[in-house]
């Protein structure tokens, strides 16, 4: 009987490893009432529709490209 609680505990510890984690994408949202635009990861609420493609950087800024220059 002591084996079952240990197995359950081990499964609970390993559960987060099965779920992939990634940051939520950012979008511009446009108000259907006055046309205002906001940047958010989720809809601000009723009356808003998505108005752009996915932005990977926070706050709807594009991700910076890094240039690696080898040294001689």
Secondary structure, 3 states (H helix, E strand, C coil): CHHHHHHHHHHHHHHHHHCCCCCCCEEEEEECCCCCEEEECCCCCCCEEECCCCECCHHHCCCCCCCCCCCC
